[in-house]
Amino acid sequence: MNKKQIIFSGTSIKRLLNGSLLTIIMALLLTVTAAVFETNAQLRPLEYNKDKLVKMAVQGVIGEARMSYPPYRISADGELHVVPGTGSITYNFRTGDTAVNLAGDHVEPAVTLYHPNGRASGESRGFNVLSCIGNEVKVLTGEAKGATGYVIGKHGGSEHVMVDFKDDEVFDKLLLGDRMHVYAEGVGMQLTNIEGVKAMNMSPKLMEALTEAGMGVTPDGNLRINVALKVPAKVMGSGLGSNHAYSGDYDIQMFDEVTVEEYGLDQLKFGDIVALIDADTSYGRIFRTGSVTIGVITHSNSFISGHGPGVTTLFTSTEGKIELVIDEEANLKNLLFR
C-alpha cells in the first residue's frame, strides 16, 4: 500500500470514527510508512568479490530411490513407518510445496543428483560443495537434453544435490540416470561492503534475485533480508556439530508441538528462505545466543529423532548483524523460477 492509498483509506474511515483519534492513528501510520520507505531507499546492494569467483563444471546423474532393509523408520514416538525417502525424481513435491505435510521422510524435492563415484569420494564431495544454490543446471542426456534449471538444495550424508526446472514438461522427459551439468559458481565468495556476515552456498544468480527482492546493507552496516519464517536454534538437530556448513544441511526438529505452533513451522515449504535464531554456522554448526543464520529449506520433514526439514546455509553472522523482514513470498520459487 502506497502513501496515497493510506491517506485515501483514512479519509474514508474518518466519517465513521472520531476525527482526532483517527488523525493521530493515521499520522503514526504515515510516519512509520515513510520511515520504512526511507530506510529501504537507503539500503546498499550487498557487494562481493564477483570478478574473482571461479566458475567450474561439475556433473551428477539422477539417482534412484534409496531404501534400507528392513524399510521401517522408527519415529521419536516409537512408531514404525514405511514411506518414500531420498533420491529419484519427485514429481509432486517441488519448490514452493510443503516440506512438512507429506507421507515421506527426508524426501528431496524435484530431481536428486549424485556423483556415481560414491558418497565418500573426493568427486562426490566436490560435487556437493561446489554446487551452490541458484547455479544453472543443464541436462546433458536423454529426452530432456538441453533443458536448464537451477540448484535448489544440498543434502548432507547422502551428498545429494537437488535441482528443479521452471518448465513442468521437462519432468515428463527425465529418466533415472540422466546426466546433468552444473555451472558451479559461488564457493570463495567474500562480502566486501559489510563486516560480521559470511556467505556460503550462495550463487551470483541467487544474490541478484535476493537483492531485487529487497535485500541490502542498512546504514548501520547490517544485512537486511526477507525470510518466510524464523526458527529457534533450540530445535535444530542433525548436522549440529559439523565442522563446516559448505555442504549438506542442518535439520529442524518438529517434535515439540508448542514450538511448532508458536513459530508456524508446520508451514515450511521447499525453497523457503528462513532465519535460524541463535544459530552460528561460521565454522560449523553451533548454538550461540545472538547469532543469526539465513538458510533455505532443502529436504522434507522426518519421523526420526533429531531430524526434520533440512536447512542449507546462505548467510551467517556470529554477531547477529542480520535484520529480518517477514515475507511469506521469500521462497526460491519466486526468486529463481518466476
C-alpha positions as CSV (number, residue, x, y, z in Angstrom):
1,M,0.0,0.0,0.0
2,N,1.5,3.4,-1.0
3,K,1.1,6.7,0.8
4,K,-1.8,7.8,-1.4
5,Q,-3.7,4.6,-0.6
6,I,-3.2,5.1,3.1
7,I,-4.4,8.7,3.0
8,F,-7.4,7.7,1.0
9,S,-8.3,4.9,3.4
10,G,-8.0,7.3,6.3
11,T,-10.3,9.8,4.7
12,S,-13.0,7.2,4.1
13,I,-12.9,5.8,7.6
14,K,-12.8,9.3,9.1
15,R,-16.5,9.8,8.5
16,L,-17.2,6.8,10.8
17,L,-14.7,7.3,13.7
18,N,-13.7,10.1,16.0
19,G,-11.7,12.6,13.9
20,S,-9.0,13.5,16.5
21,L,-8.2,9.9,17.4
22,L,-8.1,8.9,13.8
23,T,-5.8,11.8,12.9
24,I,-3.3,10.5,15.5
25,I,-3.5,7.0,14.2
26,M,-3.1,8.0,10.6
27,A,-0.2,10.3,11.5
28,L,1.6,7.4,13.1
29,L,0.9,5.1,10.2
30,L,2.2,7.6,7.7
31,T,5.3,8.2,9.9
32,V,6.1,4.5,10.1
33,T,5.4,4.0,6.4
34,A,7.6,7.0,5.5
35,A,10.4,5.6,7.7
36,V,10.2,2.2,6.0
37,F,10.3,3.8,2.6
38,E,13.2,6.0,3.6
39,T,15.2,3.1,5.1
40,N,14.6,0.9,2.1
41,A,15.8,3.7,-0.2
42,Q,19.0,3.8,1.9
43,L,19.8,0.2,1.5
44,R,23.0,-0.5,-0.4
45,P,23.3,-3.6,-2.6
46,L,25.5,-6.3,-1.0
47,E,28.9,-6.4,-2.7
48,Y,31.3,-9.3,-3.1
49,N,34.3,-10.4,-5.0
50,K,32.3,-11.2,-8.1
51,D,35.3,-10.9,-10.6
52,K,37.4,-13.3,-8.5
53,L,34.9,-16.2,-8.3
54,V,35.9,-19.3,-10.2
55,K,33.2,-20.9,-12.4
56,M,33.7,-24.6,-12.8
57,A,31.9,-27.6,-14.3
58,V,30.6,-30.4,-12.0
59,Q,28.3,-33.2,-13.1
60,G,25.8,-35.5,-11.4
61,V,23.3,-38.1,-12.5
62,I,19.7,-38.6,-11.4
63,G,19.9,-41.1,-8.5
64,E,17.5,-43.9,-7.9
65,A,15.3,-44.0,-4.8
66,R,17.1,-45.3,-1.7
67,M,15.6,-47.7,0.9
68,S,17.2,-49.5,3.8
69,Y,16.4,-53.1,4.9
70,P,14.1,-53.6,6.7
71,P,12.3,-50.5,5.3
72,Y,11.0,-49.3,8.7
73,R,11.8,-45.8,10.0
74,I,11.4,-45.6,13.8
75,S,9.8,-42.4,14.9
76,A,10.6,-40.4,18.0
77,D,7.3,-41.8,19.5
78,G,8.4,-45.4,18.8
79,E,6.1,-46.0,15.8
80,L,7.2,-47.7,12.6
81,H,6.8,-46.0,9.2
82,V,7.4,-47.3,5.7
83,V,7.5,-44.2,3.4
84,P,9.5,-42.8,0.4
85,G,12.8,-41.2,1.3
86,T,15.8,-39.8,-0.6
87,G,16.7,-40.0,-4.3
88,S,14.8,-40.2,-7.5
89,I,12.6,-37.7,-9.4
90,T,9.9,-36.4,-7.1
91,Y,7.1,-35.2,-9.4
92,N,4.5,-33.8,-7.0
93,F,6.6,-32.1,-4.3
94,R,8.8,-29.4,-5.7
95,T,10.0,-25.9,-5.0
96,G,7.2,-24.0,-3.1
97,D,5.4,-27.1,-2.0
98,T,5.0,-28.2,1.6
99,A,8.1,-29.7,3.3
100,V,6.0,-30.9,6.2
101,N,2.7,-32.4,5.3
102,L,3.6,-35.3,3.1
103,A,3.9,-39.1,3.5
104,G,7.6,-39.2,3.3
105,D,10.9,-39.0,5.3
106,H,13.8,-36.8,4.1
107,V,12.1,-36.5,0.7
108,E,14.2,-34.4,-1.7
109,P,12.1,-32.1,-3.9
110,A,12.1,-32.2,-7.7
111,V,15.3,-34.0,-9.0
112,T,18.0,-35.7,-7.0
113,L,21.6,-35.7,-8.4
114,Y,24.6,-37.6,-7.0
115,H,28.1,-38.4,-8.2
116,P,28.4,-42.1,-9.2
117,N,31.9,-42.4,-7.6
118,G,30.3,-42.8,-4.2
119,R,29.4,-40.6,-1.3
120,A,32.8,-40.8,0.3
121,S,34.8,-39.9,-2.8
122,G,36.5,-36.6,-3.4
123,E,34.5,-36.2,-6.6
124,S,31.2,-36.5,-4.6
125,R,32.3,-34.0,-2.0
126,G,33.4,-31.7,-4.8
127,F,30.1,-32.0,-6.5
128,N,28.2,-31.1,-3.3
129,V,30.5,-28.4,-2.0
130,L,30.9,-26.6,-5.3
131,S,27.2,-26.7,-6.3
132,C,25.7,-23.5,-4.9
133,I,22.0,-22.6,-4.5
134,G,20.9,-20.9,-7.7
135,N,23.6,-22.3,-10.0
136,E,22.4,-23.1,-13.5
137,V,22.0,-26.7,-14.4
138,K,21.8,-28.2,-18.0
139,V,20.5,-31.7,-18.9
140,L,23.2,-33.5,-21.0
141,T,21.5,-36.8,-21.9
142,G,18.1,-38.2,-22.5
143,E,14.9,-36.8,-24.0
144,A,15.2,-33.6,-21.9
145,K,18.7,-32.9,-23.2
146,G,19.3,-29.1,-23.3
147,A,16.7,-28.2,-20.7
148,T,18.0,-25.8,-18.0
149,G,17.1,-25.4,-14.3
150,Y,18.7,-24.4,-11.0
151,V,20.2,-26.0,-7.9
152,I,17.7,-25.7,-5.1
153,G,19.3,-27.8,-2.3
154,K,22.2,-29.8,-0.9
155,H,21.6,-32.8,1.4
156,G,24.3,-34.0,3.8
157,G,25.1,-37.6,4.4
158,S,23.8,-38.7,1.0
159,E,25.8,-35.9,-0.6
160,H,22.9,-35.3,-2.9
161,V,22.2,-32.1,-4.9
162,M,18.6,-31.2,-5.7
163,V,17.6,-29.3,-8.9
164,D,14.3,-28.0,-10.2
165,F,13.0,-26.7,-13.6
166,K,10.5,-24.0,-14.4
167,D,9.1,-25.9,-17.3
168,D,6.8,-28.7,-16.0
169,E,7.1,-30.6,-19.3
170,V,10.8,-31.3,-18.5
171,F,9.7,-33.8,-15.9
172,D,7.8,-35.9,-18.4
173,K,11.1,-36.4,-20.3
174,L,13.6,-37.0,-17.5
175,L,14.7,-40.6,-16.6
176,L,16.8,-42.1,-13.8
177,G,20.4,-42.0,-14.8
178,D,20.2,-38.8,-17.0
179,R,23.4,-36.8,-16.6
180,M,23.3,-33.1,-15.7
181,H,26.0,-30.4,-15.9
182,V,26.2,-27.8,-13.1
183,Y,27.8,-24.4,-13.7
184,A,29.3,-24.2,-10.3
185,E,30.0,-20.7,-9.1
186,G,29.9,-19.2,-5.6
187,V,32.4,-21.0,-3.5
188,G,35.1,-18.5,-2.4
189,M,32.5,-15.6,-2.2
190,Q,33.7,-12.9,0.2
191,L,31.4,-10.0,1.1
192,T,33.2,-6.7,0.7
193,N,30.9,-3.9,2.0
194,I,29.7,-5.4,5.2
195,E,31.6,-6.8,8.3
196,G,30.5,-9.7,10.5
197,V,28.5,-11.6,7.9
198,K,29.6,-14.6,5.9
199,A,28.1,-16.1,2.7
200,M,28.3,-19.7,1.7
201,N,26.5,-22.0,-0.8
202,M,25.4,-18.7,-2.4
203,S,25.4,-18.2,-6.2
204,P,25.6,-14.9,-8.0
205,K,22.2,-15.7,-9.5
206,L,20.6,-16.0,-6.1
207,M,22.4,-13.0,-4.8
208,E,20.9,-10.9,-7.6
209,A,17.4,-12.3,-7.0
210,L,17.6,-11.6,-3.3
211,T,18.7,-8.1,-4.0
212,E,15.8,-7.5,-6.3
213,A,13.5,-8.8,-3.6
214,G,14.7,-6.2,-1.1
215,M,17.9,-7.5,0.4
216,G,20.7,-4.9,1.2
217,V,23.0,-3.3,3.7
218,T,21.5,-0.9,6.1
219,P,23.1,2.5,7.1
220,D,24.0,0.8,10.3
221,G,26.0,-1.9,8.5
222,N,23.6,-4.8,8.9
223,L,22.3,-7.1,6.3
224,R,18.5,-6.8,5.8
225,I,16.8,-9.8,4.2
226,N,13.3,-11.1,3.7
227,V,12.6,-14.5,5.3
228,A,9.5,-16.7,5.3
229,L,9.8,-17.8,8.9
230,K,12.0,-17.6,12.0
231,V,13.3,-20.8,13.6
232,P,14.7,-21.0,17.1
233,A,18.1,-22.8,17.4
234,K,16.8,-24.9,20.3
235,V,15.0,-27.2,17.8
236,M,17.9,-27.6,15.4
237,G,19.1,-31.2,15.2
238,S,21.0,-33.4,12.7
239,G,24.0,-31.5,11.4
240,L,24.7,-29.8,14.7
241,G,28.4,-30.1,15.5
242,S,29.6,-30.4,11.9
243,N,32.9,-28.5,11.5
244,H,31.7,-26.6,8.4
245,A,28.5,-25.7,6.6
246,Y,29.7,-25.5,3.0
247,S,27.8,-28.7,2.1
248,G,24.8,-30.6,3.2
249,D,22.2,-29.2,5.6
250,Y,21.0,-28.8,9.2
251,D,17.7,-30.3,10.4
252,I,14.8,-28.6,12.1
253,Q,13.2,-30.9,14.7
254,M,9.4,-30.8,14.6
255,F,8.6,-32.8,17.7
256,D,7.8,-30.0,20.1
257,E,4.2,-29.0,19.3
258,V,4.4,-25.8,21.3
259,T,7.4,-24.5,19.4
260,V,5.9,-25.7,16.0
261,E,2.7,-23.7,16.7
262,E,4.5,-20.7,18.1
263,Y,6.7,-20.2,15.1
264,G,4.4,-21.6,12.4
265,L,6.9,-24.3,11.5
266,D,4.2,-26.6,10.0
267,Q,4.0,-24.0,7.2
268,L,7.6,-24.7,6.0
269,K,7.9,-25.2,2.2
270,F,10.7,-26.4,0.0
271,G,12.7,-23.4,-1.1
272,D,11.7,-21.2,1.9
273,I,14.3,-18.7,3.0
274,V,14.4,-18.9,6.8
275,A,16.3,-17.4,9.7
276,L,17.8,-19.6,12.4
277,I,17.8,-17.5,15.6
278,D,20.8,-18.1,17.9
279,A,22.5,-20.3,15.4
280,D,26.0,-19.7,14.1
281,T,27.3,-21.7,11.2
282,S,30.5,-19.7,10.5
283,Y,32.9,-22.6,11.2
284,G,30.5,-25.4,11.8
285,R,27.0,-25.5,13.3
286,I,26.6,-24.4,16.9
287,F,24.2,-22.7,19.3
288,R,25.3,-19.1,20.1
289,T,23.0,-16.5,21.7
290,G,22.6,-13.5,19.4
291,S,23.8,-15.2,16.3
292,V,21.7,-15.5,13.1
293,T,21.9,-17.9,10.2
294,I,19.9,-17.5,7.0
295,G,19.3,-20.7,5.0
296,V,17.0,-22.4,2.6
297,I,14.7,-25.5,3.2
298,T,16.1,-28.3,1.1
299,H,14.5,-31.6,2.2
300,S,11.3,-32.7,3.9
301,N,10.3,-33.5,7.5
302,S,11.3,-36.7,9.2
303,F,9.9,-39.1,11.8
304,I,13.4,-39.9,13.1
305,S,14.6,-38.4,16.4
306,G,16.9,-35.4,15.8
307,H,15.8,-35.0,12.2
308,G,13.3,-32.8,10.2
309,P,13.2,-30.3,7.3
310,G,16.8,-29.6,6.2
311,V,18.4,-26.1,6.0
312,T,21.4,-25.2,3.8
313,T,23.2,-22.1,5.0
314,L,23.3,-19.0,2.8
315,F,24.5,-16.3,5.3
316,T,25.6,-16.4,8.9
317,S,26.6,-13.8,11.4
318,T,28.2,-14.6,14.8
319,E,27.3,-11.0,16.0
320,G,23.7,-11.2,14.7
321,K,24.3,-8.4,12.2
322,I,21.2,-9.5,10.2
323,E,17.9,-7.8,10.2
324,L,14.8,-9.8,9.2
325,V,11.7,-8.8,7.3
326,I,9.0,-11.5,7.5
327,D,7.7,-12.2,4.0
328,E,5.8,-15.4,3.1
329,E,6.9,-14.9,-0.5
330,A,10.5,-15.4,0.4
331,N,10.9,-18.7,-1.5
332,L,13.2,-19.9,-4.3
333,K,10.0,-20.4,-6.5
334,N,9.6,-16.6,-6.5
335,L,13.3,-15.8,-6.6
336,L,14.5,-18.2,-9.3
337,F,11.5,-19.5,-11.3
338,R,9.2,-16.5,-11.6
